[in-house]
C-alpha cells in the first residue's frame, strides 16, 4: 500500500480538520515520528550501500598482493548492518502502514456535521405509509402464519440469527432477486456471479480489514473470509489493474449471500429477519473516473430507489452526517423503507462514494492521455436492494386482514401469475 497522498505537508491541516468532523483525532506527533524513523533508516541504508560500492571499487583497483583485509572487513561490517537495517525498515514500514490503515476516509465537503444518526438529514420522502383498518402484524407473525418463515429449524441447524424460508415465501424471495437483477441489467449494469469466499487482501482492499475484523466470519485454516457484501469481490476485480480510460465507467450488479456477525443488541428493531448472520443482497458497484464520482453517486441512488418505486413501497432518503458515515465512505445516502409493524423507517440500502480510498488500497488505476502517470479510479457501491429487508417490507406493507399477502404487480410475472399468498 502506497503512503496516502492526503499526508503531504501542505494538506496536513485540512486533513486534521476534516477527520475531526468524524470524531477522529489524527495523532500528528506519532505520524511524524513514524515517517521520520522510516526516512532515517532509508537514508542510512542508502549511505551504507554507497559506501560498500565505493570500497568494493577501491578493492578492485588495488595492486595485486596489496593487503586489503581491512577493507574487506569493513565491507563485512557494512553487510551485517545492512542485513539488520533491512528488517528495521520493514518493521518501520509496517508500523506506518498500520497507522494509515486505521485512518478513515476524508469526508466530502457536502457532508454536514453531526454527532449521531439523530442528526442525519432526510432529503426526500416518497409515498405515504399505508393506513390499515386493522392492527398490522409484523413479518415474523405473518411468515409463520403462512408457513413460510422458519426460525426454529434454523436455530437447530445453525444457531440464533439464522432463518429458513420455505414454500410461497421462498418463492417470493426468489422473485424479488430476479426482479432486482433484471431491472438493474436493463439500466446498464453487467450481471456478475462472484465467490463468497475471498482472500484477506481483498478484505483489506475494500476496507473491511483490519478495522472491522471482529465483524467478519473467517476461515483461519484457509486464510479466507466470508464476504459481508458483494462489494468485496466485485470491487477487487480491478485490484492491481491499470484500466484504459475508455473502459470507464464500469457498472456491475451481483446477487450473493452475505455474512456478518451482527453483534449488536437484540430488540424490536432486530426481531426476525431484520438483522441476521446470513442474508442476501443485490449489490451495485461502479468503477469511474474521478470527475464523474459525484454524478455517479446520484445515479446510483436513483437506481436503488427505482426498485422501491416499482414495488410501490413508501421510503425516504437520508444523507448521513459526519459521525454516522461509514469508515471507508466520503459520502453516503441511506434509503429507508417504511415498516408498518414498527411504524418507522428502516435502512434497506446504503449508497456510498469512496473517492480514491479503496482504489489506493487496491492500487486500482486508469490511464488517460491527459495525465503522464496512471490515476486512481473512484469506487462506489450501494445495495439494490437488501433482499431480506425487501421481503420484510413487502410482507408487511401488502398484508391483508386475514394474514394473506398481495403480490406487488411487478412481481406477478416472477411468481408465474400468482397474485396473492395465502396459508
Residue, then its C-alpha position, 0 to 999 in steps of 0.5 A: x500500500x502506497x503512503x496516502x497522498x492526503x499526508x503531504x505537508x501542505x494538506x496536513x491541516x485540512x486533513x486534521x480538520x476534516x477527520x475531526x468532523x468524524x470524531x477522529x483525532x489524527x495523532x500528528x506527533x506519532x505520524x511524524x515520528x513514524x515517517x521520520x524513523x522510516x526516512x532515517x533508516x532509508x537514508x542510512x541504508x542508502x549511505x551504507x550501500x554507497x559506501x560498500x560500492x565505493x570500497x568494493x571499487x577501491x578493492x578492485x583497483x588495488x595492486x595485486x598482493x596489496x593487503x586489503x583485509x581491512x577493507x574487506x572487513x569493513x565491507x563485512x561490517x557494512x553487510x551485517x548492518x545492512x542485513x539488520x537495517x533491512x528488517x528495521x525498515x520493514x518493521x518501520x514500514x509496517x508500523x506506518x502502514x498500520x497507522x494509515x490503515x486505521x485512518x478513515x476516509x476524508x469526508x466530502x465537503x457536502x457532508x454536514x456535521x453531526x454527532x449521531x444518526x439523530x442528526x442525519x438529514x432526510x432529503x426526500x420522502x416518497x409515498x405515504x405509509x399505508x393506513x390499515x383498518x386493522x392492527x398490522x402484524x409484523x413479518x415474523x407473525x405473518x411468515x409463520x402464519x403462512x408457513x413460510x418463515x422458519x426460525x426454529x429449524x434454523x436455530x437447530x441447524x445453525x444457531x440464533x440469527x439464522x432463518x429458513x424460508x420455505x414454500x410461497x415465501x421462498x418463492x417470493x424471495x426468489x422473485x424479488x432477486x430476479x426482479x432486482x437483477x433484471x431491472x438493474x441489467x436493463x439500466x446498464x449494469x453487467x450481471x456478475x456471479x462472484x465467490x463468497x469466499x475471498x482472500x484477506x487482501x481483498x478484505x483489506x482492499x475494500x476496507x473491511x480489514x483490519x478495522x472491522x475484523x471482529x465483524x467478519x466470519x473467517x476461515x483461519x485454516x484457509x486464510x479466507x473470509x466470508x464476504x459481508x457484501x458483494x462489494x468485496x469481490x466485485x470491487x477487487x476485480x480491478x485490484x492491481x489493474x491499470x484500466x484504459x480510460x475508455x473502459x470507464x465507467x464500469x457498472x456491475x450488479x451481483x446477487x450473493x449471500x452475505x455474512x456478518x456477525x451482527x453483534x449488536x443488541x437484540x430488540x424490536x428493531x432486530x426481531x426476525x429477519x431484520x438483522x441476521x448472520x446470513x442474508x442476501x443482497x443485490x449489490x451495485x458497484x461502479x468503477x469511474x473516473x474521478x470527475x464523474x464520482x459525484x454524478x455517479x453517486x446520484x445515479x446510483x441512488x436513483x437506481x436503488x430507489x427505482x426498485x422501491x418505486x416499482x414495488x410501490x413501497x413508501x421510503x425516504x432518503x437520508x444523507x448521513x452526517x459526519x459521525x454516522x458515515x461509514x469508515x471507508x465512505x466520503x459520502x453516503x445516502x441511506x434509503x429507508x423503507x417504511x415498516x408498518x409493524x414498527x411504524x418507522x423507517x428502516x435502512x434497506x440500502x446504503x449508497x456510498x462514494x469512496x473517492x480514491x480510498x479503496x482504489x489506493x488500497x487496491x492500487x486500482x488505476x486508469x490511464x488517460x492521455x491527459x495525465x503522464x502517470x496512471x490515476x486512481x479510479x473512484x469506487x462506489x457501491x450501494x445495495x439494490x436492494x437488501x433482499x431480506x429487508x425487501x421481503x420484510x417490507x413487502x410482507x408487511x406493507x401488502x398484508x391483508x386482514x386475514x394474514x394473506x399477502x398481495x403480490x406487488x404487480x411487478x412481481x406477478x410475472x416472477x411468481x408465474x401469475x400468482x397474485x396473492x399468498x395465502x396459508 
